Amino acid sequence: MRSSNPVFSRRGFSRDNGYAGFNAAPQAGGPAVGTQGNPYAQGAPGASQSGNPYAQNPYAQNPYAQQDLQHGAPPQAPSAAGRMTMDDVVARTAMTLGTVTVGAVLAWVLLPVTSSSFGLAIGSALIAMVFALVQAFKRKASPPLILAYAAFEGVFLGVISEMYNSRWSGAPFQAVLGTMAVSGATLLIYKAGWIRVTARYARIGMAIAIAFVLVMAVNLLLVVFGVADDGGLRSMGPLGAIVGILAIVLGAFFLTLDFKQIEDGIAYGAPRDEAWLAAFGLTMSLVWIYLEMLRLVAIFSGND
């Protein structure tokens, strides 16, 4: 079942088929890597087709197959020229992250550290969330929506980063380095095969992530109504550090889902427009990690 939560269900290119692409590891004597579970993989002529779900129609279960409904023609694979490639993902991600960076730099330079700037940051964050929700409910990627989300998210990050820097000098720079380290290490571990992104892995991780967000929402309400002091679970002490580290681990988990879905989207011949969804997902994961890293750096820096 397809979910429309922009934080949790943006992962996956098979928008109506759950965790498509979370296939079992290839077995000895099985199909080659990249063909197992791939509706585009074709058997050798004359080979036995018993048990092959794609023997009669190789594109019947492909979420990207296009069907001529007017003439009742069987689904066809997307043309090779219109399929998503890694270059497409890199280019769209660079555009999205570049928009975030530009928005952050402009906000840092043009907006002083004041209460009104903080209000503007919160407003920008809310607008970015609205754009993210709208994109999540759309069946197709909308580049203007994604770039608008990135721009307002950038303004929010710029103001928040400037505020942290005024209190803990150099914290944003350290947070950027930390984000790069976490994302780079996650990619290396993923590519080395130390993490297998299966449906079970995704379900367990998503359950933990949803529970984390719900607990943080309750904690925020307790802080707002004065029940919890000093930020509650998000305090600037040891407990806050533990929660921050858990949040960063969840951010790395989100990245593994992004990597897997990008990999499967390319293998299954996803339409080129899906590269924008890949960029959207990666950007949200990196923003999550950066914000948690920024807070963690502040905690370890103390009150200096």
Secondary structure, 3 states (H helix, E strand, C coil): CCCCCCCCCCCCCCCCCCCCCCCCCCCCCCCCCCCCCCCCCCCCCCCCCCCCCCCCCCCCCCCCCECCCCCCCCCECCCHHHECCHHHHHHHHHHHHHHHHHHHHHHHHHCCCCHHHHHHHHHHHHHHHHHHHHHHHCCCCCHHHHHHHHHHHHHHHHHHHHHHHHHCCCHHHHHHHHHHHHHHHHHHHHHCCCCCCCHHHHHHHHHHHHHHHHHHHHHHHHHHCCCCCCCHHHCCCHHHHHHHHHHHHHHHHHHHHHHHHHHHHHHCCCECCHHHHHHHHHHHHHHHHHHHHHHHHHHHHCCC
